[in-house]
């Protein structure tokens, strides 16, 4: 008795059901990993495009930083024409300003990507621009980063309570106050705080980051001085930021209060505070986490005037000084950090949100 050959249709189905090799087949079997790979590839393209636009934008600005530097040096020293020409050529080569703009771009991207080198800083020559930026970066993170976190926490809590107790007198006052003050500039609030607490009452210092009589170090005296000098600039950011988060959280809270699952939770006899925190607030939490992650990316290029007003040695003050002297390397370094932080924050949110909320399925 001989075995019959399987029909051609059955054989074709058997071949189709067998897993096919290759990258596309693997990505089809792992949709989450495929989404992460595609999203990371898009992130690299966005990062390259943003850095390229920033480079050409600043390099096309009018003005010659080297010529300005030479003119300022010639006012104090005597140079002959030949020596001045040699110095200009040397500076142009060091600062990456020799050749046409496309060769400058290729040289800049090579040094940035392969070596992490931004070139020398004009405002602190011959110190590299990345060292100047790294000295100012902890001050900006310490001031603006902590202020952003505190304003988000306070705004989320107060906005949830304002939405939960809508119609009450306290909720109406808080909502109207937030509407009136959420769009007030940070520096305007900072001016009021300086006038009241620094010049009128004399309780807090008006400028600098710490007492000049105290040596920096990890001790109570220096930490106390940091907190004292950073209270006014931090408070100006926290106040306005909190009012903005209150409005957005209340806007997300009010529409969900009539949902069936909240009525069911109340019928079960759960306490109102538990319903608020465990049920109602969770629907507001996800979009607020997204907005908070994006706002963290913007702390490096925001509130520049606040740092200038308080003479705070952060990235804002460094950026303004670099722009005044056309220090392209430092300007691009600060801009590149801002671009990297924003795009990275968005990337991390896109990767984390599907894990936090099963309803988010970007890869389908």
N, C-alpha and C positions, 0 to 999 in steps of 0.2 A: 504494500500500500504506500503510495507516494504522497508526500505533503504538497498541498496546492500552494502556489505562490500567492501572496496577499494581493488584493486588488491595488491598482495604481493609485486610486483616491486615498486609500488607507495608508499607503506608503508615503504619499505626499503629506498627509496630516501628521504622520510620525516625524517626518523631517522638519515640518514647520514647528512642531511642539518642542523639538530639541533646542536647548539654549544655543543661540548663535554667538560666536566669539566676537570680540571687538569692543571698542570703547563705547560706541553708541548703544550696544546691547547691555553693557554693564550699567550705563547711565539710566537706561529704561528700567532695569531691575532695582535701581537705587535712586528713586526720585528726589529724596531729600539731599543726598550727596551731589546729584546732578545740579540741583538748584543752587547749592552752595558754590560749586565750581563755576557755574555760569555767572552768578552774582559777583564772585571775586574777580572774574575776568572783566566784567563790566566796570568794577571798581578800579582796576588798573588802567583801563582806557579813560575813565573819567579823571583819574588822578593825573595821568599824562597830559590830557587835554587842558585841564585847569592850570597846571604848572606852565605849559607852553603859552597859554594866553597871558598869564601873569608876567612871564618873561618879556614877551614882545610889548605888552602894554607899558611896562616901566622903562624898557630900553628905548621906546619911541618918545618918551617924555623930552621936552626941550631942555637944553642945558648940558653943559659939559662939566662933570664933577672934577676931573683931573685939572682942567684949565682953571677952575675956581680955586682948587687947592694950590696950584702953582702961583696964582696971583696973590693969594694970601701970604704965601711964603716969601714972595719977592718984596712984599711990603716991609718985611722984617730982616731979610737977608739980601745979599748982593750976589746975583748970578750973572754970568756971561751968557750970551745967546746959545753957544754950543752946549754948555752945561745944562741950561734949561731944556734944550731939545732932548738931550740924553735922559734927563730926569722924567720928562713927559713920556718918552717912549718906554722907559722902564715901568712907570706907574700904569700906563695903559696895558702893558703885558701882564702885570701882577693882578690888576683888577679885571682882566678879561675883556678889555675894551678895544683891543687891537683887531684888525681885520673887519670884514663886513658883518652884518648883524646875524647872518645864518651861521657863519663860522663861530661867532660868539655864542650862539645858542647851542651848537653841538659841543663846544668846549665846556659850557656851563653844565649841561645835562650829564656829560661824562663825569665831571668832577662830583656832581651832586649824587648820582646814582652809584657810581663805583667806589667813591671815596668818602661820601658824605661831607664834602668840602664846599662851603659857600664862597670861599675866597676871603681876602682880608677886608676888614671893616674900615671904612674911611673915617668914621667918627672916633675910632680908637685904634688907629694904625700903629703898628702892624698886627694887632690882635685879630685872629680870624673872626669872621662874622658869627659863626656858630657859637664861639665862646662868649661873645657879647650877648647873644640871644639867650644862651643857657644861664648866664648870670641874672638876667631879668625874668626868666620863665618862672622860677619858684615864687617870686613875689606876685605875679599875675595869678598863678594857680592858687596860692594861699589866700589872696584877697577875693578875686572874682569867682573862683571855684567854690570856696566855702560859702560865699554869699549866695551863689546860685542854688546850692543844695538847701540852704536854710530857707530861702524864699520859696522853693518848691514844696518843702515839707509844710511850712506854715500855710501857704496858699492852698495846698491840697486839703489839709485838715479844716481850715476855716471855710473854704468853699463848699466842702461836703456838709458841714453843719448849716451853712447859710441856705443851701439847697434843701436840706432835710427839714429845716424849720422855716420854710418859705411862708411869707405872710405875717410872721412875727415881727415885732418892732425892731429887735436887734438884727434880724436878717435883712430887713429893709434898709436900715442905717448902713450896715456893712456893705450891702450891694451898691447903694448909691455912692458911698465913699469910694468904692473900688472903681466905679464908672468914672468918677470925677478925677481920680488920681492915677489910674493905671497908665495913662499916656503922658504923664508929666515927665520931662527929661530927667535923667539921673543927676546931671550936673546942677539943675535948678534946685533939687532937694538938697544936694550937697552944699550949695551956697547958703541955703537957709540954716542947715545944721551948723555950718561953720560960724555963721553970724551969731547964732543963739548960744551954742555950747562952747565955742572957742573964744570969740571976742566979747560977747556980752557977759556970760557966766564965768568964763575962764576955767571950765572944768576939764576940757580935753584939748590936746594940741591940734593945730590947724594944718600943719605940713610935715612932710618926711614920713619915714616908715618905722623909725625907732629912735630912741634917745641917742644923740651922738656921744654922750659921755659913757655909754655902756658898750662894752665890746661884744660883738656877736658871738653867740655860743648857746649850747643847750643847757641853760640854767634858768632859774625862776625869774631873775632880774630881766634877762633879755626877753623871755617869753611874755612876761608882764608888760614890758615896753612895747612889744609887737602888738599885743591886744589893745593896749591903750591908744596907740597911734593908728591902728587899723579900724577902730570902732566907728569913727565918723564916715570914712569912705565905704566901709562895709554896710553900715546902717542905711546909707542913701540908696544902695543897690538893693538891699533886702526889702525895704519898704515898698518901693515901686514894683519890684518883681513879685512880691507877695500879692499885691492888689491885682496884678494881671492873672496870676494863677487862681485867685479866688473867683474871678469872673468865668474863666474857662471851666473850672471844676463845677461851679454852680450850673452852668449851661449844660453840662453833661449829666448832672445829677437829677435835675428837675424832670426831664422826659421819662425816666425809668421809674419814678415813684408810683405810677399807677399800674405797673406791670403785674401780671397774675402771680408770678413767683413771690413777689413781695407781699401780696395779699395773703397768699398761702402761708408764708412764713409768719405773718402776724396772727393768722388764725391758729397756728400751732402753739401760740403762746410765747413766742420768742420775745425777748426784751428789745425795745426799740434800738438801743445802742448796738446790740448784736446784729440786728437787721441792717443797720446803717453800715457797719464796718465789714460784715461778712458777705452781704448780698448786694446792697445798692452801690457801695463804693467800688466794688470789684469791676463793675461795668465802666466806671470812670477811670479806673486805674490804668488800663492798657493804653488808651490814647494819650493819657498824661505822661506815662513812661516814655512813649515815643517822642512827645514834644520836649520832654526834659532831656532826653539823650541828644536831640538836635541842638537844644539851647546850650548844652555843655560844649558842643563843638564851636560855638560862636563866642565863648568867653575870651578867646585870645585876641579878637579884633573888635570887641565891644568895650564901651565905657572908657574910651581913650581920654575923654575930657575929665573924667573923675580922677584918673591917675595924674593928669596934668595939673588939676586944681590942687591936689594934695601933695604934689611933687613926689609921687610914689614911684619907686624905681622898677616899674613893671614893663611889659612889652609895649604898652601904649605910649609911655614916655620915650622909650627907645625908638619906636616907629616915628614919632613926631620929630625927634632929633635927627634921625636918618633922612627923613624927607626934606628937612630944612637944608641939609648939606648934600643932597642928592647921592646918598650912600646906597647905590643900587643893590649891593650884596646884602646889606642888612635889611633893606626894604623887602627884597625878594625872600630873604630867610623868614621874616615874620609872616609875610603873606603865605609862604609855602606851609608854615606850621598851621596857620588858620585853615588853609585848604585841606591839608592832611587830616586835621582834627574833625572838621565837618564831615568829610566824606567817610572817614573811618567810623564816626559815630552812626551815620546812616547805614553803613554796611553791617555793623554789629547789631543794630536794631532789626534790620531785615533778616539776619540769621537767627536772632533770639526770639523774635515775636512768634514764629510758628511753634516754638517749644513752650512758650508761656500760654498760648491760647490755641487749642486744637482746632478752632474754627478758621484760623489763618492757614491757608494752604496755597502758598504762592506757586508751588511746583505743579499744580494740577491745571 
